[in-house]
């Protein structure tokens, strides 16, 4: 016996709901997007826009519903698994790393975008004084 046919579309969200305690943040949200299209998600503060993006990208689990990306059900997958399939998100940063000069911030951005495998290989090439920030902690938590 076959399961239900996945919804059509490049990204299809079907009947997604999400609660936070007694608050219903998403109530049976459904839509589909076609590859190459441009779509906006608008609404007032508290409407659930960020919650929906967090559910699609795997940061929050959905209480119910399905999410299909390129025909695969991604609902319930971890955020890193969804990102590996091509769906990611950015977070609003309100300030830069004030303790780092511009060239170091640019270097970190380039390294973070390159590949996660660079981390272990990069540390031996840094001078001993650059392996720690001013507060004595390793610099890698500032990335990502």
N, C-alpha and C positions, 0 to 999 in steps of 0.2 A: 504494500500500500504506500502510495506517495504522500508526502507532506503537502502543505499548502503551497501554491505557486507564489514565488516572490513577486512583490509589486513591480510594475514597470518603472523605468527611470534609472538614472545614474545613481541618485540618492533618493531613497523613498523612506519616509517616516510615516508609520501607520499606528494610529491610536495610542500615542505615547502619553503616559501620565506620570507625574512625579509629585509626591507629597513630602513636606518637611513637617513632621509632627502632624498637627491638625490643619496645616495650611496646604491647600491644593495649588501648587505652582504651575503645573501643566495638566490640562484636562483634555485628554483624548485628541492630541494634536496630530494632524495628518497633512502631508504635502509630499510632492515629489519634484525633483529638479532634474533637468536634462544636462548632460555634459556640455560645457562651453557656454552655458547661459549665465546671465548676471541677475542675481536675486538680492533683494534687500529684506532685512528683518527689522521692522520698526514697531514701536509701541511705547507707551508711557513707562516711567520708572515702575518697577514691580510687576510688569506684565509677564515676565518669565522668559525674556529673550536670552539672557545669560544662562539661565537654567537649561533651556533647550539646547544651546550650544554645548554646555557641559555634559548633557546626556548624550548627544550625538558623538562627542569626542571621547566618551568613556570616563570622564572625570566623576560623574554621578551615574549610578545605575537608574534605569527607568523602573518604576513600580509595575508598569504593564506596557505592552505594545512591542512593535518590531521596528528595526532600522535595517534597511538593506542598502549596501553600497556595492555597486557593480555586480548586483545579483547575489551577494553574500550577506547573510544575516550577521551583523556586527553588534547587535544589542547584547550587552553583558560582557563583551570583550574588554580587556584592560586598555587603558589609554595608550600605552606604548604599542600595543598590537594594532589598534586603530590607526595610530600615526604611521606605523610601518606600511599600512595599506594605502596611505595617501591623504588621510583626513587629520589635520592638525589645527591648532589655534594659537593665538598669541594672547598675551596678557598685557593689560595697560600698566606701564611702569610710570610712576609719577616722578621719579628722580633717577639720575644716573648714579654710578658708583663714585661718590664725591672724593674718596681717598685715592682714586686711580687717575693718572694723567690721561689725556685724550688718546695718546698712542697705545697705551695699555688697554683701554676700553675697546679701541678699534681692533686690536690683536685678539682680545677675548671674543668679540663678536665674530670675527673671521674663523677662529678655531671652533667655536660652538656650531657654526653653520657647516663646517667642513665634514666632520664625522665624529661620532662618539669614541671611536677607537684611538683618537690621537692623544687622549689624556695620559695614559701610562708612558707613552713614548716621549711626551713633551717635557716631563719634569727633569730628566737628566740634562737637558740642554739649557735649562735655566740656571742662572748664577745662584749660589746658595741664598743670598739675600733676597732674591725674587721669589723664592719658593714659599714665602710666608708674607702675609699682608702686615700692615702696621700693627694690628692687634695680635699678631702672633699665630693667627689661624691660617690653614692652607687656603689658597685663593680659589680652588675649584668650586666652592658653593656659590660664588658670585656669578657663575655661568649656568644659565638654564632655568 
